[in-house]
């Protein structure tokens, strides 16, 4: 789980960058966003993909937050799955362009990482998208529902 301060920072950064689907974050308190962020699919993602996630460039974190909330809200359809992965790539591209000057190699590194991560999710994330969300909010709700 992330700290509230980190989440607030990511939220305001996402606003500042005019990332796509920022509205999804506005439905939650910062406390809940902290529970959702990084709480997605630790078991349903293959080990190597989890390593890719943790090695993402820190500037991509606001796009990852939006992506995580989309996965938390997954309707388990193929369309919204691809939409979420494509949006991560677009948000990542937008972050790279706004954060790094054109001659800065990080602009291309970050952009490329975003593209690759979106593609990996599209290829290997389908099971996780269709599995019950494993963030603390969803596991608690499932526990209550099961008595
Ligand atoms: Zn969840």
Backbone and ligand atoms as CSV (ligand in chain L), in Angstrom:
chain,resi,resn,atom,element,x,y,z
A,1,UNK,N,N,0.837,-1.199,0.000
A,1,UNK,CA,C,0.000,0.000,0.000
A,1,UNK,C,C,0.872,1.250,0.000
A,2,UNK,N,N,0.415,2.267,-0.726
A,2,UNK,CA,C,1.191,3.500,-0.830
A,2,UNK,C,C,0.726,4.498,0.220
A,3,UNK,N,N,1.567,5.466,0.528
A,3,UNK,CA,C,1.174,6.484,1.493
A,3,UNK,C,C,0.199,7.466,0.841
A,4,UNK,N,N,-0.618,8.109,1.686
A,4,UNK,CA,C,-1.587,9.085,1.201
A,4,UNK,C,C,-0.851,10.226,0.478
A,5,UNK,N,N,0.296,10.630,1.026
A,5,UNK,CA,C,1.073,11.716,0.408
A,5,UNK,C,C,1.477,11.365,-1.021
A,6,UNK,N,N,1.932,10.132,-1.213
A,6,UNK,CA,C,2.324,9.684,-2.554
A,6,UNK,C,C,1.132,9.746,-3.495
A,7,UNK,N,N,-0.020,9.257,-3.031
A,7,UNK,CA,C,-1.213,9.229,-3.869
A,7,UNK,C,C,-1.652,10.648,-4.242
A,8,UNK,N,N,-1.624,11.563,-3.254
A,8,UNK,CA,C,-2.007,12.950,-3.538
A,8,UNK,C,C,-1.090,13.542,-4.601
A,9,UNK,N,N,0.188,13.262,-4.458
A,9,UNK,CA,C,1.173,13.758,-5.410
A,9,UNK,C,C,0.880,13.229,-6.821
A,10,UNK,N,N,0.588,11.920,-6.913
A,10,UNK,CA,C,0.306,11.306,-8.219
A,10,UNK,C,C,-0.976,11.886,-8.816
A,11,UNK,N,N,-1.975,12.101,-7.962
A,11,UNK,CA,C,-3.246,12.643,-8.426
A,11,UNK,C,C,-3.046,14.053,-9.012
A,12,UNK,N,N,-2.345,14.916,-8.276
A,12,UNK,CA,C,-2.152,16.284,-8.767
A,12,UNK,C,C,-1.257,16.311,-10.002
A,13,UNK,N,N,-0.322,15.398,-10.058
A,13,UNK,CA,C,0.539,15.296,-11.244
A,13,UNK,C,C,-0.306,14.875,-12.462
A,14,UNK,N,N,-1.206,13.921,-12.254
A,14,UNK,CA,C,-2.084,13.456,-13.336
A,14,UNK,C,C,-2.978,14.594,-13.824
A,15,UNK,N,N,-3.467,15.412,-12.884
A,15,UNK,CA,C,-4.291,16.572,-13.238
A,15,UNK,C,C,-3.502,17.560,-14.081
A,16,UNK,N,N,-2.308,17.860,-13.598
A,16,UNK,CA,C,-1.420,18.813,-14.244
A,16,UNK,C,C,-1.073,18.388,-15.673
A,17,UNK,N,N,-0.934,17.073,-15.859
A,17,UNK,CA,C,-0.552,16.528,-17.162
A,17,UNK,C,C,-1.762,16.302,-18.077
A,18,UNK,N,N,-2.964,16.552,-17.536
A,18,UNK,CA,C,-4.212,16.314,-18.279
A,18,UNK,C,C,-4.270,14.900,-18.828
A,19,UNK,N,N,-3.979,13.933,-17.973
A,19,UNK,CA,C,-4.022,12.538,-18.419
A,19,UNK,C,C,-5.460,12.124,-18.701
A,20,UNK,N,N,-5.590,11.151,-19.593
A,20,UNK,CA,C,-6.915,10.614,-19.944
A,20,UNK,C,C,-7.504,9.813,-18.794
A,21,UNK,N,N,-8.783,9.964,-18.613
A,21,UNK,CA,C,-9.563,9.223,-17.607
A,21,UNK,C,C,-9.178,9.556,-16.170
A,22,UNK,N,N,-8.735,10.793,-15.954
A,22,UNK,CA,C,-8.453,11.269,-14.600
A,22,UNK,C,C,-9.730,11.221,-13.748
A,23,UNK,N,N,-10.910,11.323,-14.429
A,23,UNK,CA,C,-12.200,11.340,-13.711
A,23,UNK,C,C,-12.373,10.097,-12.840
A,24,UNK,N,N,-11.786,8.983,-13.295
A,24,UNK,CA,C,-11.972,7.743,-12.535
A,24,UNK,C,C,-11.402,7.877,-11.118
A,25,UNK,N,N,-10.376,8.722,-10.959
A,25,UNK,CA,C,-9.747,8.895,-9.645
A,25,UNK,C,C,-10.640,9.706,-8.714
A,26,UNK,N,N,-11.487,10.545,-9.303
A,26,UNK,CA,C,-12.298,11.468,-8.504
A,26,UNK,C,C,-13.434,10.771,-7.769
A,27,UNK,N,N,-13.669,9.508,-8.080
A,27,UNK,CA,C,-14.729,8.769,-7.400
A,27,UNK,C,C,-14.263,8.192,-6.063
A,28,UNK,N,N,-12.971,8.319,-5.767
A,28,UNK,CA,C,-12.410,7.673,-4.576
A,28,UNK,C,C,-11.743,8.686,-3.657
A,29,UNK,N,N,-11.685,8.323,-2.367
A,29,UNK,CA,C,-10.890,9.117,-1.424
A,29,UNK,C,C,-9.417,8.757,-1.657
A,30,UNK,N,N,-8.521,9.615,-1.185
A,30,UNK,CA,C,-7.095,9.313,-1.306
A,30,UNK,C,C,-6.760,8.025,-0.535
A,31,UNK,N,N,-7.468,7.803,0.583
A,31,UNK,CA,C,-7.241,6.580,1.371
A,31,UNK,C,C,-7.541,5.338,0.523
A,32,UNK,N,N,-8.685,5.380,-0.185
A,32,UNK,CA,C,-9.053,4.224,-1.004
A,32,UNK,C,C,-8.103,4.064,-2.192
A,33,UNK,N,N,-7.713,5.177,-2.795
A,33,UNK,CA,C,-6.781,5.091,-3.937
A,33,UNK,C,C,-5.471,4.438,-3.490
A,34,UNK,N,N,-5.044,4.763,-2.264
A,34,UNK,CA,C,-3.802,4.180,-1.746
A,34,UNK,C,C,-3.933,2.669,-1.607
A,35,UNK,N,N,-5.145,2.204,-1.260
A,35,UNK,CA,C,-5.349,0.755,-1.125
A,35,UNK,C,C,-5.386,0.067,-2.494
A,36,UNK,N,N,-5.972,0.762,-3.472
A,36,UNK,CA,C,-6.117,0.162,-4.797
A,36,UNK,C,C,-4.769,0.112,-5.521
A,37,UNK,N,N,-4.025,1.229,-5.391
A,37,UNK,CA,C,-2.763,1.353,-6.127
A,37,UNK,C,C,-1.782,0.273,-5.675
A,38,UNK,N,N,-1.271,-0.477,-6.605
A,38,UNK,CA,C,-0.326,-1.570,-6.328
A,38,UNK,C,C,-0.970,-2.750,-5.628
A,39,UNK,N,N,-2.277,-2.680,-5.432
A,39,UNK,CA,C,-2.932,-3.798,-4.776
A,39,UNK,C,C,-3.523,-4.754,-5.798
A,40,UNK,N,N,-3.318,-4.437,-7.085
A,40,UNK,CA,C,-3.958,-5.186,-8.153
A,40,UNK,C,C,-3.141,-6.422,-8.536
A,41,UNK,N,N,-3.826,-7.539,-8.545
A,41,UNK,CA,C,-3.307,-8.757,-9.160
A,41,UNK,C,C,-1.942,-9.277,-8.783
A,42,UNK,N,N,-1.544,-9.196,-7.498
A,42,UNK,CA,C,-0.197,-9.712,-7.208
A,42,UNK,C,C,-0.071,-11.197,-7.546
A,43,UNK,N,N,-1.149,-11.952,-7.421
A,43,UNK,CA,C,-1.055,-13.389,-7.695
A,43,UNK,C,C,-1.442,-13.761,-9.118
A,44,UNK,N,N,-2.289,-12.926,-9.719
A,44,UNK,CA,C,-2.763,-13.290,-11.048
A,44,UNK,C,C,-1.821,-12.790,-12.155
A,45,UNK,N,N,-0.841,-11.930,-11.790
A,45,UNK,CA,C,0.157,-11.509,-12.777
A,45,UNK,C,C,1.345,-12.457,-12.737
A,46,UNK,N,N,1.872,-12.830,-13.908
A,46,UNK,CA,C,3.097,-13.642,-13.891
A,46,UNK,C,C,4.237,-12.866,-13.213
A,47,UNK,N,N,5.108,-13.625,-12.566
A,47,UNK,CA,C,6.229,-13.059,-11.823
A,47,UNK,C,C,7.012,-12.013,-12.637
A,48,UNK,N,N,7.341,-12.329,-13.879
A,48,UNK,CA,C,8.175,-11.422,-14.665
A,48,UNK,C,C,7.445,-10.120,-14.964
A,49,UNK,N,N,6.100,-10.201,-15.112
A,49,UNK,CA,C,5.340,-8.986,-15.399
A,49,UNK,C,C,5.293,-8.092,-14.157
A,50,UNK,N,N,5.255,-8.718,-12.980
A,50,UNK,CA,C,5.319,-7.934,-11.749
A,50,UNK,C,C,6.652,-7.214,-11.646
A,51,UNK,N,N,7.707,-7.879,-12.109
A,51,UNK,CA,C,9.022,-7.224,-12.101
A,51,UNK,C,C,9.036,-6.032,-13.057
A,52,UNK,N,N,8.374,-6.200,-14.209
A,52,UNK,CA,C,8.300,-5.097,-15.167
A,52,UNK,C,C,7.582,-3.914,-14.514
A,53,UNK,N,N,6.483,-4.211,-13.801
A,53,UNK,CA,C,5.723,-3.142,-13.158
A,53,UNK,C,C,6.591,-2.381,-12.163
A,54,UNK,N,N,7.346,-3.129,-11.340
A,54,UNK,CA,C,8.109,-2.433,-10.307
A,54,UNK,C,C,9.325,-1.713,-10.879
A,55,UNK,N,N,9.686,-2.015,-12.137
A,55,UNK,CA,C,10.834,-1.317,-12.716
A,55,UNK,C,C,10.417,-0.187,-13.652
A,56,UNK,N,N,9.098,0.095,-13.703
A,56,UNK,CA,C,8.643,1.205,-14.547
A,56,UNK,C,C,9.249,2.520,-14.070
A,57,UNK,N,N,9.580,3.389,-14.996
A,57,UNK,CA,C,10.131,4.691,-14.646
A,57,UNK,C,C,9.148,5.444,-13.741
A,58,UNK,N,N,9.662,6.078,-12.659
A,58,UNK,CA,C,8.759,6.744,-11.700
A,58,UNK,C,C,7.847,7.801,-12.338
A,59,UNK,N,N,8.263,8.389,-13.442
A,59,UNK,CA,C,7.406,9.418,-14.058
A,59,UNK,C,C,6.118,8.814,-14.604
A,60,UNK,N,N,6.091,7.478,-14.792
A,60,UNK,CA,C,4.881,6.825,-15.319
A,60,UNK,C,C,3.853,6.500,-14.228
A,61,UNK,N,N,4.211,6.758,-12.974
A,61,UNK,CA,C,3.332,6.372,-11.862
A,61,UNK,C,C,1.908,6.952,-11.953
A,62,UNK,N,N,1.721,8.226,-12.371
A,62,UNK,CA,C,0.334,8.713,-12.466
A,62,UNK,C,C,-0.496,7.916,-13.482
A,63,UNK,N,N,0.116,7.487,-14.580
A,63,UNK,CA,C,-0.596,6.666,-15.575
A,63,UNK,C,C,-0.886,5.287,-14.991
A,64,UNK,N,N,0.050,4.767,-14.186
A,64,UNK,CA,C,-0.142,3.457,-13.557
A,64,UNK,C,C,-1.284,3.504,-12.539
A,65,UNK,N,N,-1.415,4.631,-11.853
A,65,UNK,CA,C,-2.511,4.777,-10.875
A,65,UNK,C,C,-3.863,4.683,-11.584
A,66,UNK,N,N,-4.016,5.419,-12.689
A,66,UNK,CA,C,-5.268,5.368,-13.458
A,66,UNK,C,C,-5.513,3.938,-13.967
A,67,UNK,N,N,-4.469,3.316,-14.496
A,67,UNK,CA,C,-4.542,1.946,-15.009
A,67,UNK,C,C,-4.987,0.984,-13.891
A,68,UNK,N,N,-4.421,1.128,-12.702
A,68,UNK,CA,C,-4.788,0.251,-11.581
A,68,UNK,C,C,-6.255,0.412,-11.196
A,69,UNK,N,N,-6.747,1.657,-11.170
A,69,UNK,CA,C,-8.153,1.870,-10.790
A,69,UNK,C,C,-9.067,1.280,-11.864
A,70,UNK,N,N,-8.657,1.378,-13.129
A,70,UNK,CA,C,-9.438,0.755,-14.204
A,70,UNK,C,C,-9.499,-0.763,-14.018
A,71,UNK,N,N,-8.404,-1.345,-13.567
A,71,UNK,CA,C,-8.385,-2.803,-13.343
A,71,UNK,C,C,-9.207,-3.167,-12.116
A,72,UNK,N,N,-9.179,-2.306,-11.113
A,72,UNK,CA,C,-10.010,-2.497,-9.912
A,72,UNK,C,C,-11.489,-2.507,-10.312
A,73,UNK,N,N,-11.864,-1.654,-11.272
A,73,UNK,CA,C,-13.260,-1.550,-11.713
A,73,UNK,C,C,-13.572,-2.466,-12.891
A,74,UNK,N,N,-12.659,-3.354,-13.259
A,74,UNK,CA,C,-12.803,-4.173,-14.462
A,74,UNK,C,C,-14.210,-4.747,-14.650
A,75,UNK,N,N,-14.762,-4.571,-15.859
A,75,UNK,CA,C,-16.058,-5.189,-16.175
A,75,UNK,C,C,-15.834,-6.537,-16.882
A,76,UNK,N,N,-14.566,-6.935,-16.958
A,76,UNK,CA,C,-14.172,-8.233,-17.524
A,76,UNK,C,C,-14.535,-8.398,-18.998
A,77,UNK,N,N,-14.642,-7.287,-19.714
A,77,UNK,CA,C,-14.863,-7.388,-21.155
A,77,UNK,C,C,-13.554,-7.098,-21.888
A,78,UNK,N,N,-13.460,-7.694,-23.081
A,78,UNK,CA,C,-12.269,-7.533,-23.914
A,78,UNK,C,C,-12.085,-6.071,-24.342
A,79,UNK,N,N,-13.205,-5.398,-24.640
A,79,UNK,CA,C,-13.128,-4.017,-25.123
A,79,UNK,C,C,-12.515,-3.078,-24.093
A,80,UNK,N,N,-13.031,-3.132,-22.864
A,80,UNK,CA,C,-12.485,-2.204,-21.874
A,80,UNK,C,C,-11.076,-2.614,-21.449
A,81,UNK,N,N,-10.756,-3.900,-21.575
A,81,UNK,CA,C,-9.390,-4.380,-21.318
A,81,UNK,C,C,-8.400,-3.698,-22.274
A,82,UNK,N,N,-8.686,-3.793,-23.569
A,82,UNK,CA,C,-7.797,-3.184,-24.559
A,82,UNK,C,C,-7.791,-1.664,-24.442
A,83,UNK,N,N,-8.958,-1.119,-24.120
A,83,UNK,CA,C,-9.060,0.332,-23.948
A,83,UNK,C,C,-8.136,0.806,-22.822
A,84,UNK,N,N,-8.139,0.062,-21.724
A,84,UNK,CA,C,-7.309,0.421,-20.572
A,84,UNK,C,C,-5.817,0.342,-20.920
A,85,UNK,N,N,-5.416,-0.712,-21.637
A,85,UNK,CA,C,-4.004,-0.864,-22.005
A,85,UNK,C,C,-3.566,0.192,-23.020
A,86,UNK,N,N,-4.458,0.497,-23.966
A,86,UNK,CA,C,-4.139,1.533,-24.955
A,86,UNK,C,C,-4.031,2.898,-24.279
A,87,UNK,N,N,-4.925,3.130,-23.307
A,87,UNK,CA,C,-4.890,4.415,-22.614
A,87,UNK,C,C,-3.593,4.550,-21.832
A,88,UNK,N,N,-3.122,3.450,-21.235
A,88,UNK,CA,C,-1.847,3.526,-20.515
A,88,UNK,C,C,-0.737,3.972,-21.469
A,89,UNK,N,N,-0.750,3.429,-22.675
A,89,UNK,CA,C,0.281,3.806,-23.656
A,89,UNK,C,C,0.159,5.285,-24.025
A,90,UNK,N,N,-1.081,5.742,-24.259
A,90,UNK,CA,C,-1.277,7.161,-24.613
A,90,UNK,C,C,-0.885,8.078,-23.461
A,91,UNK,N,N,-1.278,7.712,-22.237
A,91,UNK,CA,C,-0.911,8.532,-21.082
A,91,UNK,C,C,0.605,8.544,-20.887
A,92,UNK,N,N,1.234,7.395,-21.111
A,92,UNK,CA,C,2.689,7.315,-20.978
A,92,UNK,C,C,3.399,8.184,-22.002
A,93,UNK,N,N,2.887,8.170,-23.212
A,93,UNK,CA,C,3.458,8.999,-24.278
A,93,UNK,C,C,3.321,10.478,-23.912
A,94,UNK,N,N,2.158,10.828,-23.401
A,94,UNK,CA,C,1.891,12.200,-23.001
A,94,UNK,C,C,2.820,12.627,-21.851
A,95,UNK,N,N,3.046,11.741,-20.894
A,95,UNK,CA,C,3.959,12.033,-19.785
A,95,UNK,C,C,5.377,12.254,-20.315
A,96,UNK,N,N,5.815,11.355,-21.196
A,96,UNK,CA,C,7.176,11.457,-21.738
A,96,UNK,C,C,7.374,12.787,-22.472
A,97,UNK,N,N,6.363,13.166,-23.264
A,97,UNK,CA,C,6.481,14.402,-24.047
A,97,UNK,C,C,6.462,15.647,-23.167
A,98,UNK,N,N,5.630,15.603,-22.112
A,98,UNK,CA,C,5.520,16.782,-21.258
A,98,UNK,C,C,6.628,16.880,-20.223
A,99,UNK,N,N,7.247,15.739,-19.885
A,99,UNK,CA,C,8.221,15.740,-18.797
A,99,UNK,C,C,9.656,15.936,-19.273
A,100,UNK,N,N,9.947,15.519,-20.497
A,100,UNK,CA,C,11.339,15.547,-20.947
A,100,UNK,C,C,11.470,16.249,-22.290
A,101,UNK,N,N,12.445,17.109,-22.342
A,101,UNK,CA,C,12.774,17.846,-23.547
A,101,UNK,C,C,13.105,16.862,-24.677
A,102,UNK,N,N,12.848,17.286,-25.893
A,102,UNK,CA,C,12.943,16.377,-27.042
A,102,UNK,C,C,14.313,15.695,-27.189
A,103,UNK,N,N,15.380,16.368,-26.774
A,103,UNK,CA,C,16.709,15.762,-26.926
A,103,UNK,C,C,17.129,14.940,-25.713
A,104,UNK,N,N,16.269,14.919,-24.699
A,104,UNK,CA,C,16.576,14.129,-23.510
A,104,UNK,C,C,16.250,12.658,-23.783
A,105,UNK,N,N,17.255,11.772,-23.663
A,105,UNK,CA,C,16.991,10.355,-23.989
A,105,UNK,C,C,15.882,9.745,-23.143
A,106,UNK,N,N,15.657,10.294,-21.941
A,106,UNK,CA,C,14.610,9.729,-21.086
A,106,UNK,C,C,13.230,9.842,-21.728
A,107,UNK,N,N,13.063,10.859,-22.580
A,107,UNK,CA,C,11.785,10.997,-23.274
A,107,UNK,C,C,11.458,9.730,-24.057
A,108,UNK,N,N,12.481,9.175,-24.707
A,108,UNK,CA,C,12.279,7.971,-25.535
A,108,UNK,C,C,12.246,6.713,-24.685
A,109,UNK,N,N,13.036,6.711,-23.617
A,109,UNK,CA,C,13.060,5.546,-22.722
A,109,UNK,C,C,11.691,5.375,-22.058
A,110,UNK,N,N,11.154,6.493,-21.546
A,110,UNK,CA,C,9.874,6.439,-20.826
A,110,UNK,C,C,8.735,6.086,-21.782
A,111,UNK,N,N,8.744,6.726,-22.937
A,111,UNK,CA,C,7.732,6.458,-23.957
A,111,UNK,C,C,7.738,4.977,-24.352
A,112,UNK,N,N,8.940,4.458,-24.570
A,112,UNK,CA,C,9.100,3.074,-24.977
A,112,UNK,C,C,8.673,2.093,-23.873
A,113,UNK,N,N,8.994,2.447,-22.633
A,113,UNK,CA,C,8.564,1.609,-21.495
A,113,UNK,C,C,7.050,1.541,-21.410
A,114,UNK,N,N,6.407,2.685,-21.616
A,114,UNK,CA,C,4.940,2.750,-21.537
A,114,UNK,C,C,4.330,1.879,-22.625
A,115,UNK,N,N,4.887,1.967,-23.811
A,115,UNK,CA,C,4.389,1.197,-24.941
A,115,UNK,C,C,4.562,-0.310,-24.676
A,116,UNK,N,N,5.754,-0.660,-24.184
A,116,UNK,CA,C,6.028,-2.069,-23.924
A,116,UNK,C,C,5.126,-2.620,-22.824
A,117,UNK,N,N,4.972,-1.834,-21.731
A,117,UNK,CA,C,4.142,-2.287,-20.622
A,117,UNK,C,C,2.689,-2.487,-21.067
A,118,UNK,N,N,2.167,-1.535,-21.860
A,118,UNK,CA,C,0.807,-1.676,-22.384
A,118,UNK,C,C,0.663,-2.927,-23.238
A,119,UNK,N,N,1.683,-3.199,-24.044
A,119,UNK,CA,C,1.654,-4.394,-24.898
A,119,UNK,C,C,1.731,-5.687,-24.072
A,120,UNK,N,N,2.574,-5.693,-23.040
A,120,UNK,CA,C,2.669,-6.871,-22.168
A,120,UNK,C,C,1.326,-7.139,-21.494
A,121,UNK,N,N,0.695,-6.060,-21.007
A,121,UNK,CA,C,-0.599,-6.233,-20.329
A,121,UNK,C,C,-1.618,-6.807,-21.304
A,122,UNK,N,N,-1.580,-6.299,-22.538
A,122,UNK,CA,C,-2.532,-6.761,-23.551
A,122,UNK,C,C,-2.304,-8.248,-23.852
A,123,UNK,N,N,-1.040,-8.662,-23.888
A,123,UNK,CA,C,-0.717,-10.046,-24.236
A,123,UNK,C,C,-0.871,-11.008,-23.052
A,124,UNK,N,N,-0.515,-10.543,-21.851
A,124,UNK,CA,C,-0.422,-11.485,-20.721
A,124,UNK,C,C,-1.314,-11.120,-19.539
A,125,UNK,N,N,-2.106,-10.039,-19.648
A,125,UNK,CA,C,-2.882,-9.581,-18.502
A,125,UNK,C,C,-4.332,-10.019,-18.487
A,126,UNK,N,N,-4.759,-10.712,-19.544
A,126,UNK,CA,C,-6.180,-11.049,-19.671
A,126,UNK,C,C,-6.706,-11.826,-18.455
A,127,UNK,N,N,-5.961,-12.815,-17.978
A,127,UNK,CA,C,-6.400,-13.588,-16.811
A,127,UNK,C,C,-6.570,-12.707,-15.576
A,128,UNK,N,N,-5.627,-11.784,-15.401
A,128,UNK,CA,C,-5.703,-10.883,-14.243
A,128,UNK,C,C,-6.922,-9.962,-14.369
A,129,UNK,N,N,-7.185,-9.475,-15.584
A,129,UNK,CA,C,-8.330,-8.594,-15.844
A,129,UNK,C,C,-9.644,-9.315,-15.496
A,130,UNK,N,N,-9.684,-10.645,-15.749
A,130,UNK,CA,C,-10.912,-11.419,-15.530
A,130,UNK,C,C,-10.999,-12.023,-14.128
A,131,UNK,N,N,-9.911,-11.930,-13.359
A,131,UNK,CA,C,-9.920,-12.485,-11.999
A,131,UNK,C,C,-10.477,-11.452,-11.025
A,132,UNK,N,N,-10.985,-11.919,-9.879
A,132,UNK,CA,C,-11.433,-10.955,-8.879
A,132,UNK,C,C,-10.271,-10.057,-8.451
A,133,UNK,N,N,-10.552,-8.776,-8.278
A,133,UNK,CA,C,-9.517,-7.823,-7.860
A,133,UNK,C,C,-9.013,-8.203,-6.471
A,134,UNK,N,N,-7.705,-8.066,-6.286
A,134,UNK,CA,C,-7.112,-8.486,-5.013
A,134,UNK,C,C,-6.662,-7.321,-4.146
A,135,UNK,N,N,-7.155,-6.123,-4.449
A,135,UNK,CA,C,-6.785,-4.981,-3.597
A,135,UNK,C,C,-7.489,-5.140,-2.242
A,136,UNK,N,N,-6.989,-4.463,-1.205
A,136,UNK,CA,C,-7.583,-4.627,0.137
A,136,UNK,C,C,-9.080,-4.296,0.189
A,137,UNK,N,N,-9.558,-3.345,-0.615
A,137,UNK,CA,C,-10.984,-2.994,-0.598
A,137,UNK,C,C,-11.820,-4.172,-1.108
A,138,UNK,N,N,-11.392,-4.762,-2.233
A,138,UNK,CA,C,-12.155,-5.861,-2.831
A,138,UNK,C,C,-12.057,-7.139,-1.996
A,139,UNK,N,N,-10.897,-7.427,-1.415
A,139,UNK,CA,C,-10.782,-8.643,-0.617
A,139,UNK,C,C,-11.624,-8.526,0.655
A,140,UNK,N,N,-11.681,-7.308,1.220
A,140,UNK,CA,C,-12.505,-7.067,2.408
A,140,UNK,C,C,-13.995,-7.224,2.069
A,141,UNK,N,N,-14.404,-6.663,0.910
A,141,UNK,CA,C,-15.805,-6.771,0.481
A,141,UNK,C,C,-16.179,-8.228,0.245
A,142,UNK,N,N,-15.253,-9.001,-0.354
A,142,UNK,CA,C,-15.511,-10.418,-0.634
A,142,UNK,C,C,-15.615,-11.203,0.682
A,143,UNK,N,N,-14.777,-10.834,1.648
A,143,UNK,CA,C,-14.784,-11.517,2.947
A,143,UNK,C,C,-16.142,-11.300,3.632
A,144,UNK,N,N,-16.641,-10.051,3.602
A,144,UNK,CA,C,-17.930,-9.715,4.218
A,144,UNK,C,C,-19.078,-10.450,3.509
A,145,UNK,N,N,-19.004,-10.493,2.159
A,145,UNK,CA,C,-20.073,-11.128,1.378
A,145,UNK,C,C,-20.153,-12.626,1.677
A,146,UNK,N,N,-18.987,-13.210,2.003
A,146,UNK,CA,C,-18.956,-14.650,2.289
A,146,UNK,C,C,-19.243,-14.943,3.758
A,147,UNK,N,N,-19.606,-13.907,4.490
A,147,UNK,CA,C,-19.914,-14.079,5.908
A,147,UNK,C,C,-18.627,-14.225,6.697
L,1,ZN,ZN,ZN,-10.087,-3.758,-6.029
